[in-house]
Amino acid sequence: MSETKEKTIYCGSGKKQNDTWIKASINVAKFKDHIQEFKGHKFIKLNINIKDQADEYGKDVSISVDTWKPEEISKQNINKKNEDDDLPF
């Protein structure tokens, strides 16, 4: 299965307080174009990563917008799969 990935959009950072608690700040303006809606509610998908080492500001958590989208399947592949009566992946 193919996929496309946009450039990483960093929108925040934080610091791991203990094994179950992370404090973070998020810049809302960085993800305003990536807000999704589902059943009348608005969501943003984020990637939250714990870094191996803290940066120069002591931040050891990185937050970015999850921009992953499945690559569109070409019509040619869909037509071929329909002939085989099989799923397109």
Phi, psi and omega in degrees: 000128180271157178213158175240148181225129178280172176300142180296131179250098178285130184231005179178176177206170181195191182221132178288122181273319174199190185297338184238010185219126177235132173259135183212158173239139182234135177269101185301325181298334182289335183242012183303330181275001183242014179286132180249156179237139179214120180050043176082001179249146180259138183225157170227131177269128183237152169254126179240117184241137174267122182283156176292324181224149177289150176279188183295346179258005180084007181277125179241016177232133179242135180237130178221159178286134176279103184258010183297134176220139176293143179289139179292137180277135181293152179300327180298315179294322179296314180299318180297316181294323179298326178294325180277353182058044183231164177290150184278023176213000000 
